[in-house]
Amino acid sequence: MHQSLDQSQANSPSSINVSKAPHSSTHSLVRRFRTVLNTLTHGPLYSIARHRISSEVPLDPVETWTFWTERRNPITEFVARNYPPDFVRRRILGPMLAQNHSVGIESHYDISNAFYKLFLDKEFMFYSCAHFLSERETLEDAQRNKAQLILALLNPKAGDKILDLGCGWGSMLKCIYEVTGDRNNLLGYTLSKQQLAYIKSEVGLNVSLTNFITVAYEEASYDKIFSIGAMEHVRPNEILSLLQKLYSALKPGGKLVQQFFSLEKEKRPTSMIPGQLFFPGSLLSTHSFHLHAAEQAGFKITHDLVDDYKPTLRAWYENLVNNKEKAIDLVGVRIYNKYLSFFPISWRFFKEEEAQVHRLVLEKP
Ligand SMILES: C[S@@+](CC[C@H](N)C(=O)[O-])C[C@H]1O[C@@H](n2cnc3c(N)ncnc32)[C@H](O)[C@@H]1O
């Protein structure tokens, strides 16, 4: 699948050959000018990602994967990691993060359920990191493994009142229902209207279009609360207050099970700027920040293990490439290009260990 490219051409943001990038006759000087300007103001990672995504012809899959995932020369790498400097990053991210959270979530998830079906696993439609036990396993196997891990941490029983924060297409709620047979005590929150419609018609479980960050929770009302791939959307300044609300919403002895990825090193790496192209209005926090906030809220951290997101991203990418025509028919070239770029950009992010997926259990004593 991989095809080697000339290093200087493939890996150098400053030397990206705009004239060789896919373009149509309407491709204009304006697009090139904007790319140069964006490089100066937002840095090379953002401007190149934006330039490539805005191509009016489908990006070449092999070139795209190679472009984003191969090692860069040291100078390019230095520029990519350090420009713009931190005080500029803060200024750029400020207005992006001030925008309405729901709008950013809807812009990512309310594209087309049929489009997501093209690359997510067939059995569950999980849009979060799977657990691969070997290279031979399929995405379906690995998502089943992940569901088993979450079930083991959650230990759901009939009669337990359980809430899923950011329930996606209802995958984990369905797994819990299969174990407990107790539909009435399960509830999921999402901000995506399309996910809500899907769960109502295809899964038949209780789900509500509710913002889990701002909603008021009834005190001591849940035995278990969990989230998979949703804490990534909670901005640093909202984490402590959310954890305090969840602590209060749990019954004594209750637990919060979370799977999410968080930053391992820097608080505001340059990669957070292109991240706004995919998740406008979301910003990651460091893992130590999450742990500290959990303890401040009163939780006891009883489990914290990491997982590798890269095989899941690669599997989604391959599924998308294999369904290129259908994807373009459903969502158009630009959204196809966006996801074709999103998966390798994220793959590199994990390869460089800028972030790591964690599974946590937080207990209310
Ligand atoms: C990456 S998806 C993960 C979905 C699902 N948990 C899974 O593992 O497949 C993130 C989910 O979080 C939801 N979400 C993000 N922020 C939210 C918020 N503030 N309130 C409710 N749902 C939110 C999105 O609508 C989406 O369903």
Ligand as a Chemical Component Dictionary entry (heavy atoms), coordinates in Angstrom:
data_LIG
# 
_chem_comp.id                   LIG 
_chem_comp.type                 NON-POLYMER 
_chem_comp.pdbx_formal_charge   0 
_chem_comp.three_letter_code    LIG 
# 
loop_
_chem_comp_atom.comp_id 
_chem_comp_atom.atom_id 
_chem_comp_atom.alt_atom_id 
_chem_comp_atom.type_symbol 
_chem_comp_atom.charge 
_chem_comp_atom.model_Cartn_x 
_chem_comp_atom.model_Cartn_y 
_chem_comp_atom.model_Cartn_z 
_chem_comp_atom.pdbx_ordinal 
LIG C1  C1  C 0  -16.001 9.999  18.907 1  
LIG S1  S1  S 1  -17.718 9.853  19.157 2  
LIG C2  C2  C 0  -17.744 8.398  20.152 3  
LIG C3  C3  C 0  -19.094 7.738  20.115 4  
LIG C4  C4  C 0  -19.220 6.441  20.904 5  
LIG N1  N1  N 0  -19.019 6.624  22.301 6  
LIG C5  C5  C 0  -18.284 5.376  20.351 7  
LIG O1  O1  O 0  -17.390 4.926  21.075 8  
LIG O2  O2  O -1 -18.491 4.995  19.192 9  
LIG C6  C6  C 0  -18.063 11.177 20.308 10 
LIG C7  C7  C 0  -19.516 11.294 20.728 11 
LIG O3  O3  O 0  -19.591 12.280 21.755 12 
LIG C8  C8  C 0  -20.738 13.084 21.518 13 
LIG N2  N2  N 0  -20.511 14.356 22.212 14 
LIG C9  C9  C 0  -19.411 15.160 22.177 15 
LIG N3  N3  N 0  -19.572 16.215 23.000 16 
LIG C10 C10 C 0  -20.797 16.068 23.566 17 
LIG C11 C11 C 0  -21.527 16.816 24.518 18 
LIG N4  N4  N 0  -21.046 17.938 25.046 19 
LIG N5  N5  N 0  -22.752 16.371 24.892 20 
LIG C12 C12 C 0  -23.262 15.228 24.362 21 
LIG N6  N6  N 0  -22.609 14.467 23.473 22 
LIG C13 C13 C 0  -21.391 14.886 23.077 23 
LIG C14 C14 C 0  -20.854 13.156 20.014 24 
LIG O4  O4  O 0  -22.160 13.539 19.642 25 
LIG C15 C15 C 0  -20.500 11.698 19.671 26 
LIG O5  O5  O 0  -21.663 10.919 19.821 27 
# 
loop_
_chem_comp_bond.comp_id 
_chem_comp_bond.atom_id_1 
_chem_comp_bond.atom_id_2 
_chem_comp_bond.value_order 
_chem_comp_bond.pdbx_ordinal 
LIG C1  S1  SING 1  
LIG S1  C2  SING 2  
LIG S1  C6  SING 3  
LIG C2  C3  SING 4  
LIG C3  C4  SING 5  
LIG C4  N1  SING 6  
LIG C4  C5  SING 7  
LIG C5  O1  DOUB 8  
LIG C5  O2  SING 9  
LIG C6  C7  SING 10 
LIG C7  O3  SING 11 
LIG C7  C15 SING 12 
LIG O3  C8  SING 13 
LIG C8  N2  SING 14 
LIG C8  C14 SING 15 
LIG N2  C9  SING 16 
LIG N2  C13 SING 17 
LIG C9  N3  DOUB 18 
LIG N3  C10 SING 19 
LIG C10 C11 SING 20 
LIG C10 C13 DOUB 21 
LIG C11 N4  SING 22 
LIG C11 N5  DOUB 23 
LIG N5  C12 SING 24 
LIG C12 N6  DOUB 25 
LIG N6  C13 SING 26 
LIG C14 O4  SING 27 
LIG C14 C15 SING 28 
LIG C15 O5  SING 29 
# 
